[in-house]
Amino acid sequence: MTPFEKLAKANGDYHEAVEEIFKDENIDPNTEKRAEIKAKFGSIANAVFNMMKQVNDAIAPYYEEEE
């Protein structure tokens, strides 16, 4: 599994964890509060994901050389 594939899996796991938080906190899926919280979580996750993708793209040629 490449670093980017690991990151993609972690990103999916992160979004699943956010959904679990909503369930545990009993936040109704149709509320403005939930949408606001999800937008904040999502923007942070996407920023980290995009940053790590750039890192992966930068180091990918070195991984390909080793294989």
Order of alpha helices (4+ residues) and beta strands (2+ residues): alpha-alpha
